[in-house]
Amino acid sequence: MISLSDCLDITKLKKLCEEFYKTFEVPHGIMDLDGSWVVTEGWQRACTGYFRQHPYCEELCIKSDGRILGKINDNIPLEYATDTCDHGLEHVCYPIVVRGQRIGTFWLGQFFYESPDLEMYRSIARKYSFDENDFLEVIASSPVISRDYVDKLM
């Protein structure tokens, strides 16, 4: 099996992703086939500071990752897939294919298509004992990106 590190200079890939984020201001990442994140850029604190830090919430994150990955596979024409994670944030992914073999996945993710329902997130903060004020600030500062913009990027 070919791995990302066999095909790509990871240091250059990270620099490319930094520049992509500076240019388009869209959070993104690249995942290896084993599910490990090779590059993450612009990830939102809602995920890194809250959801992926809480054991139950992180399980939902992993489940959401698996659900969207299930929408792409090596045998379909190269298309991107979209999904709303179980925490209400949007994710888009596209397979990275070399010589007909999928070696990883490019993700856009952790944004909203429309302004988030802060009352819903207030109840989430209470449910999981998150610092309510900080969590709501983090949610409110997460990017809101139009579907048209995502379509153009992809």
BELJO-V59659 format. One line per field, one symbol per residue. psi: psi as a letter, one per 40 degrees, with the letter a starting at -180 (. if undefined). Layout:
psi: ???
This chain:
psi: hhideddihddddddddddddddefhiiihhideeihdhhheiiddddecdeehdddddddddddddddeeiieeiihiiiiihieeeiiihihihhhfehheahhhhigiidihigddddddddddefihdddddddddeiihhiddddddd.
